[in-house]
Structures are given as C-alpha cells and as structure tokens.
Amino acid sequence: MTTMGKGAAARRWLRPAMMAFAVACIAAGPAVAQSDKMAPIAIPAQPDAITLNTAPLPDAKAQESWHSQYGSVFARNVTTATLTPFLPDPAKATGAAVIVAPGGGFRTLSMQNEGWDVARALAAQGVAAFVLKYRLNQTPSDMAEFAKPAGPAATPSPRATPEERMAGIAPMIADSRAAFALVRSRAAEWKIDPDRVGMVGFSAGAMLTLATELAGQDAKPAFLGLIYGPLAAVKVPAGAPPLFVALAADDPLFANAGYGLIESWTAAKRPVEFHLYEQGGHGFGMYQKATTSTGWFGDFSRWLAMHGYLKPKAA
C-alpha cells in the first residue's frame, strides 16, 4: 500500500502539525534529571558511518550541526543520510539485525540515547544493529534562533491518519528503504540473514518505522518496534510482521488517544505485544529512571528471544 503524496489536504495538515509535534517533543524532554540547555558541540567523529545512496536534501541551506541536551547528543539539519553499523562479536552473532531510528520531531535526532546506546545494547546480545541518521527538516542554523518557540505548543492530533503523517516524510522513508537495501546487500559480509532484518524507532523514529512497513515497497521489515510513537489505527498490510509497542501512560503526546494501532494489528490477526507503563513520560529511551519504563529494553529483548532472534536460526 503506497500512501505517499496523498494530496494537498494532507500536506496542509502536516506542515503545522509536524512543527507543533517537534516543539512538543522538545518541551516534553526525557523526564529525567538532566539539563535541558542546548549546548553546541563539534560534530562527533563517525568513522564507521556509511553514506546512503539517497540524494542530499534538496534546497537545504543550513549545514548539519550537533548539540548536547538532556545528557545526550543530537544531530540537526541532516542533509545526507548515513547508516552506522554496530556489529556483534562473531561468536555471539545470531544472524538477526535491527535498523535503529532515533527520534526528535523530524527536526533533530537523539543520536546517543535513542541510537548508539540502543545499538550497543542490541549488539551485546548478538544482534547486528545499524543506527539510521536520516535526513531532517531544516531548522535555523543559529542555536539561539532554533531554541526560540516555533509556534503554539499544541500537539498534532494523535488520531491523524497514517496517510496524513506520511505525506511529509518521503525523504525519511526513502532513507529507511535505502538502509534496508544496504544491510541486505552486505548481509554475507556482516553475517546477517537478509530475512531477519527488523526495525525499531523512537517517537518520530517510531513514525518512520511504521511508515516503512505501510509504504509497502521493498523494505519489508521482519519485525517492528515502536517506542513512544503514535497509536492511530491503520490498515494493516497482508502478512504484516510482528509488532512490539511501548508507551508510558503519562506520555504527553500519545498516551490519551486510544490504542487503534494495537486493535488494528489484533483485528488483522498479526502478532502484537503492547507495554503501557504507568510512568515514564516521553523520550525515556535508554535513560535509567526510577520508573518501570526503564524496563522496556528488557521487555523488547525477551520479545525478540520469543520470536527466535536472539539465537541463530535453526537449520
């Protein structure tokens, strides 16, 4: 089911909605005792990053920059997409792989808390992980300008249709598809089973993860992990993969709009697991907190094990 380019009405909804969503994401923060002050930093060395074969973002004027905030590091104004491998010890490798999509409202990417730290934890369990630094919507180059409120802090409707959400993220979906193509093209080199490549995403990255499946083209994730993303109902593609969802009940963005996505997957008789934690807010990622949301990664790991991804595939 290809849903990109659904017309002017969707695009009119998406522009203000995505801006409000990004503002709300920044305002929500990770709900931990970390400084919310944004401090510019040098672009970190990324020697293992592989440039994807998607075109640089058209008409981009602001250059990529990075900053620290909430005890993590964030990329901004990404115009060229990359994929960074985190490969397991060959003695522990299971042959499974996960593409990791950090969040940030499509304006930033939480590269450490929702990217590198997740990938390292997966690799430690024998699963090859690949952090996707996808192209982003442009923001002011000047940090002070970027930090100013971009408009009303109202969030977009959590009940917005997937078509509406997908209409404005075609470049990001293209980056995700390119990531799957790259991993599968080098599967033999990286000792990966091309049929066991899944995806996990956080917030906006969760939107991208779901959109990658709903776009119905060539990515075909083996499994999906959506961590504090929207839960609007969808038309589930035939043969949709197993779905893992984690959300905090006090998430300020997506906790009070029903569970249509879960109901959709269940109605389609596709495997789905849903964890609703009492507390955790938005953006908890790999932060260690005094809430049960911190256990999401252990729950996700047990779910991967249940589906056979934490051991080599039986001959």
N, C-alpha and C positions, 0 to 999 in steps of 0.2 A: 504494500500500500504506500504509494508515494504521496506525501502530503505537503511538500514544499510548494511555495508560490500559490497560496490559496486566496489571493486577491487583495484588493485594496482595503477591504474592511478589516481583515486580519492584521495587515501592516499598520493601519491606523491605530488599532488596539495595542499592538506590540510596542511601538516606539515609546509612548509614555509609560506603559506597563513595565517594560524592561528597565527603564530608568528608575521608576519607583522601586522595583524589585531590587535593583543594585543598591539604592540608598538604604532600603530596609535591611539588606544583608549586612552592610557596613555598620548600621546602627545596632543590629542585633548582636554582633560580635560573638565570641566563643563562650561567653558566660563563665569566664574563669578570671582569676586574679592576675591579669596581665595588662600591661599598659596599652591603652587604645590609641596612643600617639603614633602617628605615621612618621617614620624617620627614613629619609632616602639612604640607600646603600648602593654600593657598586654592584653591577651585575655579576652574580657569582660565576665562577668557572664551571662550565658544564661540559667537560671533555668527552663524555660518552653520549651526549645528545646527538641525535641523528635528524637532519632536516628532512621533513616530509615533502613529498612531491606535489604539494598544493601551492598555488601561486601566492605571492605576498599579498597582503590585504590591499585591495585597490584603493587609490586615493588617500592612503594613510599619510598623514603629515607628522604626527607625533612618533618619536622613536621609543623603542622598548626601554623601560626603566623598572627599577625594583625598589621596594621599601620594606621595612620591618614594622610589625604591628602585632599585638596580642601574642608575643613570644614566637611568632612565625615569620616567614618571609613571603612576600607577594610580588608577582610579576604584573606589569601593567603595560598597555599599548603593545601587546604582542602582535606583530605583523607577519611573522614567519613561524609556522608550526614546527615543533620538534617532538621527538619521542626518545625518552631516556630509559635504557634497559637496566634492570636490577635483576641479575641472574643468580639463581641459587647455586649452592655447592653441588657440583655434578653428582656427588654421592647421595644427595638428598633429593635431587630433582624428580618431580612426579610426571613431568611432561605437560602439565597444565600451565596456563598463562592467563594473566589479567591485565587489561589496559585500565589505568587509573586516571580518572578525570577530576582534577581539583575543581572547587567552586570559587565563586567570587562575583556573582551577578553579571557575568559576561563583561565585566569591566576590569577585574583583577583575577589573579589565580593564587590560591593559597598553596604555594608550591611545597612547603615543608609539612605542615600539619595534615593536609589532605592529599599530599602527593608523595614526596620522598619517604616520609615516615611510614606511610601505608605500604609503599612498595618494599621497603626493607623488611617490614614485618611479614609480608607475604613470602618474600624470598627466603626468609629464615625457616619457613615451613615447606620449602621445596617447590614453591610456585613461582615461575618467572613473572616478573611484574614490569610494566612499562608505563612511565609517567608521561601523559599527554599534555604538552604545553600548546594549547590550541589558540588560534587567533581570537583577538578580543575587539570589542567595540572601542573606538577611540575615546580618550579622555584628555583633559588639558595636560600639557607637558609639565606645567608648573605645579609643584606639590601643593602649594597654598591654594591655588585655584581648584585643584582636584578635591581638596579637603572641604571646600565650601558646599553647603547643601545644594543639591542639584534640582530641587523642586519639592513639592509636598511629599512627606514620608509615607503616604498611603501605599499599601502594597497592591499589586495586581490581584485580580480576583483569583483565588485558589481554584475556582471552578472553571477557569478558562480552558477551552478545549485544547487538546494536543496540537491540532492544526494551527490554532492561533499562536501557541507557544513556539511552534517550529518555523513559522513563516519568516522570522527574522534571524534565524541562526544557521542559514545554509552554509556559510563558510566553516562553522564549527563542525557541522555534520560531515562536510567534506574532509575535514582534518581527521575526524574519528574513523571514517571509512579508509582513509589513507593509512592510518595507524594499523588497522586490521590487515590491510594488504601487505604492509611492510613486515609485520610479525610473521604472517604466513609464508611470505616469500623467503624468509630466512629461518624457517622453522627447523630445517635439518641442522643448520649451523648452531642454533640455540637449543637444540634438542627439545623441541616443542612439538606436541601433537597439534596440527592445524585445526583439528575438530574440537579441541579442548581450550579454546581461547574465549574468555569471557570479559566482562567489563564491570567496573564499579565506579560510581560517581557520587559527588557530594554537592548538594544544593543545586546551583546551576549545572554542575557536572552531572548530577543525577538527571536533570532535564535532558542533557545531551546524551546520557547513557540510554534513557528510554527512547529518545528521538532516533538514535542509531538503530534500534530494533524496529521502530514503527516506520522508518523510511523505507523498509522492505527492499533494500537493494542488495549489495554484495558483502556487507559486514558479517551478518549472521552470527551474533554473539552466542556462545554456548550457554551462558548464564548471565544474569543481570543482578547487580547490587545497587540499590537506590538508597542513599543515606541522606536523610532530611531533605527530600525533594517533594514536589507537589504530588498529590494523590488523586487528581481528577480522573474520572472514568475514561476509558479508552476502548477503541475497537481492537481487540486482541488478534494479532495475525495468527493464521493457522500454524500450528506447530511451534508456538512461541516458547522460548526457553524458560527454565526455572527462574523464579524471581525472588530476591531477598530484599525486604524493605525494613528500614529502621528509622524511627522518628521519636522525638520527645513530645510528651503531651503538652508541654509548655512552650513548644516552638512558636515564636511569634508570627511566623509566616504561613505555616501549612498545617497547624495542629487542629484547626477548628472548621474544616471544610469537608468533613466526611472522608470516607475511605473507598471512593469509587474505583480506584485502580485495583485495590485488593479484590473488591467484588467482581470487577471485570475479569481478572485472571481466574478467579474461582469459578465464575459462570462459564468460562471457556474450558474449564476442566484442565487447566495448566497448573503446574506446581508453583506454590507461592508460600512464603513464610514472612510473617509480619511481626515486628517487635515494636511495641509502643511503650516507651519508658516514661515513668512518672515525671521525671525532671531531666533537664539537660540543655534546654534552650536550643538555639540554632548555632551550628558551626563547631560542635564539640570535637569532631574529628578524632585525632589521636591524643588530645589533651587528657591528662589524668585528673579526674574530678571525683568529688565525693557524691556522685550520682550513679545510678545503675546504667546510664547511657554510656559510661566508660566501658562497659562490657560488650558493646556492640561488636568489636572486632573478634572477641572470643566466640560470640554467637555466630558471626559470619564464618569463622574458621570451622566451627562444628558443622555448620550447614554445608560448607564445601566438602568436608570429610564425609558427610552423609551421602553426598552425591558422587563420591569417589575421586574427588580432585586432589586429595592430599596423599594419594599413593599412586604409583604407576598404574596405567590401565592394564587390566588383565589381558593376557594374550588371547 
